[in-house]
Amino acid sequence: GKQNNGVSGCDGLTLCDSLLVRACARAAELINDSGLFGPGCLSETTCLHNEQLGFSLGEPAVNVYTEGGGFNPHQDRQSLTVLIPLSEPEAFDGGGTAFWAAADCTSSGVGSSAPFLVLKPQAGTGVLFGGSVFHAGQRISAGERCVLVASFSPADEPLPDDPVERALSHTMPAVIVAPWRPPSNMPSTN
């Protein structure tokens, strides 16, 4: 099955916030865009306590997938989704995050088309994508897969009534996979 565990506890929230700040900074760096959400919207110190951002209900969260667990194809309909695997790919069979090409999608979903791409990145690798991208958590056949997920947009963004129009209004590129890099001030473990 699948469980959605909200991130809680002081240490958990601090770690989650740090990961989100770093993921957003890395995304801005990779797409050469210092204003991912517009001037001054993203803080260099916090995402969770940033009143200029609005998160999907119940997020950020840690999704825990066990045997038979998965998540059907969907769009998040937020400006940005950040997925950070917390489990190594060897810890489970099946699974991964599937993505569909825009040409294979309609406003009602992906139909019977196969995914264009299925990712099973190493733990700690950030996967970032915009709200119009159809994606799914592939079913787990054995083991356990844990993923930190956070979908968010600028809090003051006017939202079109039509969710498809809203999703298509975002400008985030399709998918960015950004391996984790320790900050330069982190002590070495060697």
Salt bridges, closest charged atoms under 4 A:
GLU29 OE2 - ARG26 NH1 2.50
GLU29 OE2 - ARG181 NH2 3.22
ASP76 OD1 - HIS74 NE2 3.12
ASP76 OD2 - HIS135 NE2 3.22
GLU157 OE1 - HIS170 ND1 3.81
